[in-house]
């Protein structure tokens, strides 16, 4: 399993400057070879909310953008898109390492949750027309979650590492708005019980051209997971949504 995770992580880093470009962008420019490439590196100010649990303990997770930046230990977010004729590929990388307060739901305990997450998405894309693409692919999710519970005697620490793959299908719309502006909208659904019970995302953006090969882009991203695994004391639950505004730079070549 460790070797699989290492291979996936390596692929993520190679493709790191990846699908966010495709997510937050409009149309890439044509190169002499006919290939179109877009790269976006961006900053996300997410709200993270939902329920995370280990065994019989479920807790509410509620983090606003201010708390995220206060508790963020590291982050990298990027996307890459490539296309030739009607066919293309889209890749997406999200890495965040943060911590937040945890409030018990079924048991009146408080504590802290440390969440290190790596999310890598890959899609094959087929162009239907000038503005619409069909996407088929999936998302690999790797979570390292630490729970610290404030027990009456002393704090208790628990750690769980969980990874899964969600197949996804989706649509992407992108095109120009006048000479300098462009838009992008992407949505997908997935999981279907293979990994998550259900997962979905929706992203919208506007981009303004600064130079021939670069654009400033801003938008909003919503990503939701409903995942459960195991039973009894080994049960793990991650029913969490991450959403917020995004700002970044897009490069075309």
C-alpha positions in Angstrom: 0.0 0.0 0.0 2.8 2.4 0.8 4.4 1.8 -2.6 1.1 2.5 -4.3 0.7 5.7 -2.3 4.2 6.7 -3.2 3.6 6.1 -6.9 0.4 8.0 -6.8 2.0 10.9 -4.9 4.9 11.0 -7.5 2.4 11.1 -10.3 0.6 13.9 -8.5 3.7 16.0 -8.1 4.7 15.4 -11.8 1.2 16.5 -12.8 1.0 19.0 -10.0 1.0 22.1 -12.1 -2.2 20.5 -13.5 -6.0 20.5 -13.7 -6.8 23.7 -11.7 -5.7 25.4 -15.0 -8.4 23.5 -16.7 -10.9 24.0 -13.9 -10.4 27.7 -13.6 -9.9 28.6 -17.2 -11.4 29.2 -20.6 -9.8 28.3 -24.0 -6.1 27.5 -24.3 -4.1 28.8 -27.2 -3.0 26.7 -30.2 0.7 25.7 -30.4 2.3 24.9 -33.7 2.1 21.2 -33.0 -1.7 21.4 -32.5 -1.4 20.6 -28.7 -3.1 23.0 -26.3 -1.7 23.2 -22.7 -3.0 25.1 -19.7 -1.5 25.3 -16.2 -3.0 27.0 -13.2 -1.6 27.4 -9.8 -4.1 28.9 -7.3 -4.9 29.7 -3.7 -8.2 28.5 -2.2 -9.8 30.1 0.9 -12.0 27.2 1.9 -14.7 26.7 4.4 -14.5 23.1 5.6 -17.6 21.7 7.3 -19.3 18.4 8.0 -18.7 15.4 10.2 -15.6 13.2 10.8 -15.6 10.2 13.0 -13.6 7.3 14.4 -15.3 4.3 15.8 -18.3 5.4 17.9 -17.1 9.0 18.1 -18.5 11.5 15.6 -17.5 15.2 15.7 -18.6 18.3 13.9 -15.9 20.0 11.8 -16.5 23.6 11.0 -13.5 25.7 9.7 -13.9 29.1 8.1 -11.2 30.6 5.8 -9.7 32.6 8.6 -9.2 29.5 10.7 -7.8 27.6 7.7 -5.0 30.1 7.2 -4.3 30.3 11.0 -4.0 26.5 11.2 -2.5 25.7 7.8 0.8 23.9 8.0 1.2 23.5 4.2 -0.7 23.6 1.0 -0.3 23.2 -2.8 -3.1 23.4 -5.3 -2.7 23.2 -9.1 -4.2 21.9 -12.3 -3.2 21.0 -15.8 -5.1 20.5 -19.0 -3.9 19.2 -22.4 -5.9 18.9 -25.6 -5.5 18.0 -29.3 -8.4 18.0 -31.8 -11.3 16.6 -29.8 -9.4 14.6 -27.2 -7.7 15.8 -24.1 -6.9 15.2 -20.4 -7.5 17.1 -17.2 -5.5 16.7 -13.9 -6.1 18.2 -10.5 -4.0 18.3 -7.3 -5.0 19.5 -3.9 -2.7 19.1 -0.9 -3.5 20.6 2.5 -2.2 20.0 6.0 -4.2 21.7 8.7 -5.8 21.3 12.2 -9.1 22.4 13.7 -11.3 22.1 16.8 -13.6 19.1 17.1 -16.9 19.2 18.9 -18.5 15.8 19.8 -22.0 15.0 18.6 -23.0 11.8 20.3 -20.6 12.1 23.2 -20.0 15.5 25.0 -16.3 15.7 24.3 -14.1 18.4 22.8 -10.8 18.0 21.0 -8.8 18.7 17.9 -8.6 17.1 14.5 -5.5 17.2 12.4 -6.2 16.7 8.7 -3.5 16.0 6.1 -5.2 15.4 2.7 -3.9 14.7 -0.8 -6.6 14.6 -3.6 -5.6 13.8 -7.2 -8.1 13.9 -10.0 -7.5 12.7 -13.6 -10.0 12.8 -16.4 -10.1 11.9 -20.1 -12.0 14.7 -22.0 -13.9 14.5 -25.3 -15.0 17.8 -26.9 -18.6 17.9 -28.1 -18.4 21.4 -29.5 -16.4 24.7 -29.1 -17.6 25.2 -25.5 -18.5 21.7 -24.1 -16.4 18.7 -23.0 -17.5 15.3 -21.5 -15.2 14.1 -18.7 -14.7 10.5 -17.5 -12.1 9.7 -14.8 -11.7 9.7 -11.1 -10.3 11.1 -7.9 -7.8 9.4 -5.5 -8.1 10.6 -1.9 -5.4 10.0 0.7 -6.2 11.2 4.3 -4.1 11.1 7.4 -6.3 12.1 10.3 -5.3 12.7 13.9 -7.9 13.0 16.7 -7.0 14.5 20.1 -9.9 14.1 22.6 -9.9 16.1 25.9 -10.8 13.3 28.3 -11.3 14.0 32.0 -8.1 12.3 33.0 -5.8 13.3 30.1 -5.9 13.9 26.3 -6.2 10.8 24.2 -4.7 10.6 20.7 -5.9 8.5 17.8 -4.7 8.4 14.2 -6.2 6.8 11.1 -4.8 6.7 7.6 -7.4 6.2 4.9 -7.3 6.2 1.1 -9.8 5.4 -1.6 -10.6 6.0 -5.3 -13.8 7.5 -6.7 -14.8 7.1 -10.3 -16.3 10.3 -11.7 -18.2 11.6 -14.7 -18.8 15.2 -15.5 -19.1 18.1 -18.0 -16.9 21.2 -18.6 -18.0 24.4 -20.3 -15.5 27.0 -21.2 -15.2 29.8 -23.7 -14.4 33.5 -24.4 -16.3 36.5 -23.3 -15.1 39.3 -25.5 -11.4 39.9 -26.3 -9.8 39.6 -22.8 -12.3 37.7 -20.7 -13.2 34.0 -20.6 -15.3 31.7 -18.4 -15.1 28.1 -17.1 -17.6 25.9 -15.4 -17.0 22.3 -14.4 -19.1 19.8 -12.5 -18.9 16.1 -11.8 -20.4 13.4 -9.7 -18.9 10.1 -8.5 -18.1 7.5 -5.9 -21.1 5.3 -6.6 -20.2 3.1 -3.6 -16.8 2.2 -5.1 -15.0 4.6 -2.8 -17.3 7.2 -1.4 -21.0 6.6 -1.2 -21.2 9.8 -3.2 -19.0 12.7 -4.1 -19.5 15.7 -6.3 -17.9 19.0 -7.2 -18.8 22.2 -8.9 -16.4 25.0 -10.0 -17.0 28.3 -11.8 -14.5 30.9 -12.8 -13.7 34.0 -14.8 -10.3 34.8 -16.3 -8.8 38.0 -17.6 -5.9 38.0 -20.0 -2.7 39.9 -18.9 -0.3 38.8 -21.6 -0.3 36.5 -24.6 0.3 33.5 -22.5 -0.9 34.4 -19.0 -4.3 35.2 -17.3 -5.5 36.1 -13.8 -8.3 33.9 -12.8 -10.8 33.9 -9.9 -13.8 31.7 -9.1 -15.4 29.4 -6.6 -15.0 25.7 -5.9 -17.2 23.3 -4.0 -16.1 19.7 -3.3 -18.1 17.3 -1.2 -17.4 13.7 0.1 -19.7 11.2 1.8 -17.4 8.4 2.8 -17.6 5.6 5.4 -15.6 2.5 5.9 -15.3 -0.2 8.6 -17.5 -1.1 11.5 -17.5 -0.8 15.2 -14.3 0.5 16.7 -12.7 0.4 13.3 -15.3 2.6 11.6 -14.1 5.8 9.9 -16.4 8.5 8.6 -15.6 11.5 6.5 -18.8 13.4 5.5 -17.2 16.7 4.7 -17.6 19.6 2.2 -14.8 22.0 1.2 -15.8 25.1 -0.6 -14.6 28.7 -1.1 -13.2 31.3 -3.4 -10.1 30.7 -5.5 -7.5 33.1 -7.0 -4.7 32.1 -9.3 -2.7 32.5 -12.4 -3.2 30.5 -15.6 -0.5 29.9 -18.2 -1.2 28.8 -21.8 1.3 27.3 -24.3 
